[in-house]
Amino acid sequence: MKVKVGGEVKEYQTVWMEEDVVCMIDQTTLPFEFSIHRARNVEEVAEAIMTMKVRGAPAIGVTACYGLAQAAIQNCSLPPDELKALLSKVAARFLATRPTAVDMKNMVTRVLETCEGLYSSKLIAQAVLHEARRIAQENVEACRKIGELGSSLISEGARILVHCNPGALGTVDYGTALSIVRFAHTQGKNIFVYVTETRPWLQGRLTSWELTQEGVPHCLIVDAAAGYYLQRGEIDVVLVGADRILPNGDVINKIGTYMLAVAAHENGVPFIVAAPTTTLDSSSSSLKVEERFPEEVTHVKGYNPELGETARVRIHPDVRAKNPAFDVTPAKYVTLIVTEKGIFKPDKIRT
């Protein structure tokens, strides 16, 4: 992705490895400050995922894979069986941080499978690192292909509504729904993007930040304004990502997605989901909707220009809050699903 740092445009990926350190763009400081977070051990990687320094289903999956590689490299002096047991424990630790998104489970399972049949700790560490890097590169290519395929669905002058941050920051690069936006913009389709704030973490700010880096015309709207613009006929298509897609085409995504899908359906606006095939839950495993900390709702973060720093303010001393992070959108409200393997009706989705 393009990032303007110190007046210079540079290319970054969301997460990568430097020797045995897992590096990532710290999303908790954006859009106020661009900084790199370096996680030097397993607990720091888990903490980064849990506190959303890195977020987005594919991005946290790749981060967990790099965390496994880190653990293997740092503990390759252990006997092979002990190292394999350790990696299984590390994988369980990572999976417990964000239980709803399925990419992490799919990716981590792949990494652990590379250890089977290996009886040298050094070879195990090499294999885990190689597989983690391969998964990361596959995500880059998948997201690029999603943009390439999905842009064919975007008409000249389209007004697009995007929820949450389905961008490069939520993947390794390009993004999912925002990959489609990027390609449509590059093709000169004269698009305009409405970006929902996406309470309570305000990931819409991240989407706005990405679109600003790319020079894509857009505006930020409160979540509750989406129905207003849909009803007025000012939205031509809704684009969202996904954290898990069930075999029947139901989509689990950031809280508020279901309301958008219903409103789009009511107003005859196409509702399109973009996600790599790592987001498909082929096992129909039980779904646990993550309930996050109430403080994410009861406190608001902003920027104080007078002090030149960010500030976190509690909205009321006595208020209580509930904070489900995701909801389920039934397949009947989904028009199309775009993956790197093609564009599908939700009941025809396949890996």
Residue pairs with C-beta under 8 A, 6 or more apart in sequence:
1 11
1 12
1 13
1 14
1 167
1 168
1 169
1 173
1 174
1 210
1 213
2 9
2 10
2 11
2 213
2 214
3 9
3 10
3 11
3 12
3 34
3 213
4 10
4 213
5 34
12 25
13 136
13 140
13 168
13 172
13 173
14 24
14 25
14 54
14 56
14 59
14 62
14 168
14 169
14 170
14 171
14 172
14 173
15 22
15 23
15 24
15 25
15 54
15 59
15 62
15 63
15 66
15 136
15 172
16 23
16 24
16 66
16 136
17 23
17 66
17 69
17 70
17 129
17 132
17 133
18 38
20 40
20 70
20 73
20 74
21 38
21 39
21 40
21 70
22 38
22 39
22 44
22 45
22 48
22 63
22 66
22 67
22 70
23 36
23 37
23 38
23 39
24 36
24 37
24 39
24 48
24 53
24 54
24 59
24 63
25 34
25 35
25 36
25 37
25 54
25 169
26 35
26 36
26 37
26 53
27 52
27 53
27 54
27 55
27 169
27 206
28 51
28 52
28 53
29 35
29 310
30 169
30 205
30 206
30 209
31 205
31 206
31 208
31 209
32 303
32 310
33 310
37 48
37 53
37 54
39 45
39 47
39 48
39 67
39 70
41 70
41 74
42 67
42 70
42 71
42 90
42 93
45 63
45 64
45 66
45 67
45 70
45 94
46 67
46 93
46 94
46 97
47 53
48 54
48 63
49 55
49 60
49 63
49 64
49 94
49 97
49 98
50 97
50 98
52 201
54 60
54 63
55 165
55 169
55 170
55 201
55 203
56 165
56 166
56 169
56 170
56 171
56 241
57 101
57 102
57 103
57 104
57 170
57 241
57 242
57 243
57 244
57 275
57 278
57 279
58 103
58 139
58 143
58 170
58 171
58 172
58 176
58 276
58 278
58 279
59 169
59 170
59 171
59 172
60 97
60 98
60 101
60 103
60 104
61 101
61 103
61 104
61 105
61 106
61 107
61 108
61 135
61 139
61 278
62 107
62 132
62 135
62 136
62 139
62 172
64 91
64 94
64 95
64 104
64 107
64 108
65 107
65 108
65 110
65 111
65 131
65 132
65 135
65 136
66 132
66 136
67 90
67 94
68 87
68 90
68 91
68 94
68 108
68 111
68 112
68 128
68 132
69 111
69 125
69 128
69 129
69 132
69 133
71 86
71 87
71 90
72 83
72 87
72 121
72 124
72 125
72 128
72 129
73 125
73 129
75 83
75 86
75 121
76 83
76 121
76 122
76 124
76 125
77 121
78 86
78 121
79 121
80 118
80 119
80 120
80 121
80 124
83 121
83 124
83 125
84 115
84 124
87 112
87 115
87 124
87 128
88 112
91 108
91 111
91 112
94 104
94 108
95 104
95 105
95 108
98 104
98 290
99 288
99 290
100 243
100 244
100 252
100 287
100 288
100 289
100 290
100 325
100 326
101 243
101 244
101 279
102 243
102 244
102 278
102 279
102 280
102 281
102 285
103 243
103 276
103 278
103 279
105 285
106 278
107 135
107 278
110 131
110 135
111 128
111 131
111 132
111 135
114 127
114 128
114 130
114 131
115 124
115 127
115 128
118 124
118 127
136 172
137 172
139 171
139 172
139 173
139 276
139 278
140 171
140 172
140 173
140 174
141 340
142 276
142 277
142 278
142 339
142 340
143 168
143 171
143 172
143 173
143 174
143 175
143 176
143 179
143 276
143 340
144 173
144 174
144 179
145 340
146 174
146 176
146 179
146 180
146 274
146 275
146 276
146 338
146 339
146 340
147 174
147 175
147 179
147 180
147 181
147 182
147 183
148 183
149 338
149 340
149 342
149 343
150 177
150 179
150 180
150 183
150 239
150 272
150 274
150 338
150 343
151 180
151 183
151 184
151 187
151 189
152 343
153 180
153 237
153 270
153 272
153 336
153 338
153 343
154 160
154 180
154 181
154 184
154 189
154 191
154 237
155 189
155 236
156 189
156 190
157 189
157 190
157 191
158 184
158 189
158 191
158 192
158 236
158 237
159 191
159 192
159 193
159 194
159 234
159 235
159 236
159 237
160 181
160 184
160 191
160 192
160 193
160 194
160 235
160 236
160 237
160 238
160 239
161 193
161 194
161 196
161 226
161 229
161 230
161 235
161 237
161 238
161 239
161 260
161 264
162 177
162 178
162 181
162 193
162 194
162 195
162 196
162 207
162 238
162 239
162 240
163 196
163 198
163 204
163 226
163 238
163 240
163 253
163 254
163 256
163 257
163 260
164 170
164 196
164 198
164 203
164 204
164 207
164 240
164 241
164 253
164 254
164 256
164 257
165 178
165 198
165 203
165 204
165 206
165 207
165 210
166 175
166 176
166 177
166 178
166 207
166 239
166 240
166 241
166 274
167 175
167 176
167 177
167 178
167 179
167 206
167 207
167 210
168 174
168 175
168 178
168 179
168 210
169 175
169 206
169 210
170 176
170 241
171 276
174 182
175 181
175 182
175 210
175 241
176 241
176 242
176 274
176 275
176 276
177 239
177 240
177 241
177 272
177 273
177 274
178 207
178 210
178 211
178 239
179 274
180 239
180 272
180 274
180 338
181 191
181 193
181 211
181 216
181 239
182 214
182 216
184 191
185 191
185 214
185 215
185 216
191 216
191 217
192 217
192 218
192 219
193 207
193 211
193 216
193 217
193 218
193 219
194 218
194 219
194 221
194 226
194 229
194 234
194 235
195 204
195 207
195 208
195 211
195 218
195 219
195 220
195 221
196 204
196 220
196 221
196 222
196 223
196 225
196 226
196 256
196 260
197 204
197 205
197 220
197 221
197 222
197 223
198 204
198 207
198 223
198 254
198 256
199 223
199 256
199 297
200 296
200 297
200 323
201 296
202 301
203 254
204 220
205 220
207 218
208 218
208 220
211 218
212 218
221 229
223 256
226 235
226 259
226 260
226 263
227 259
227 263
229 235
230 238
230 263
230 264
230 266
230 267
230 269
231 263
231 267
233 267
235 264
235 267
235 269
236 269
236 270
237 269
237 270
237 272
238 260
238 261
238 264
238 269
238 270
238 271
238 272
239 272
239 274
240 251
240 253
240 254
240 257
240 260
240 271
240 272
240 273
240 274
241 253
241 254
241 273
241 274
241 275
242 251
242 252
242 253
242 273
242 274
242 275
242 279
243 252
243 253
243 254
243 279
243 326
244 251
244 252
244 279
244 281
244 287
245 251
245 252
245 273
245 275
245 279
245 280
245 281
245 337
245 349
246 252
246 281
246 284
246 287
247 280
247 281
247 282
247 284
247 349
248 331
248 346
248 347
249 331
249 334
249 337
249 345
249 346
249 347
249 349
250 328
250 329
250 330
250 331
250 346
251 257
251 261
251 273
251 328
251 329
251 331
251 334
251 337
251 346
252 287
252 289
252 326
252 327
252 328
252 329
253 273
253 326
253 327
253 329
254 325
254 326
254 327
255 324
255 325
255 326
255 327
256 327
257 326
257 327
257 329
258 327
258 328
258 329
258 333
259 327
260 271
261 271
261 329
261 330
261 333
261 334
262 333
264 270
264 271
264 333
265 271
265 332
265 333
270 335
270 336
271 333
271 334
271 335
272 334
272 335
272 336
272 337
272 338
273 334
273 336
273 337
273 338
273 346
274 337
274 338
274 339
275 337
275 338
275 339
276 339
276 340
277 339
277 340
277 341
277 351
280 339
280 349
280 350
280 351
282 351
287 328
289 324
289 325
289 326
289 327
289 328
290 324
290 325
290 326
291 322
291 323
291 324
291 325
292 323
292 324
292 325
293 323
294 320
294 321
294 322
294 323
296 323
297 321
297 322
297 323
298 314
298 315
298 316
298 319
298 320
298 321
299 312
299 313
299 314
299 315
300 312
300 313
300 315
301 310
301 311
301 312
301 313
302 310
302 311
302 313
303 309
303 310
303 311
304 310
304 311
331 346
331 347
334 346
336 343
336 344
336 345
336 346
337 343
337 344
337 345
337 346
337 349
338 344
339 349
341 350
341 351
344 350
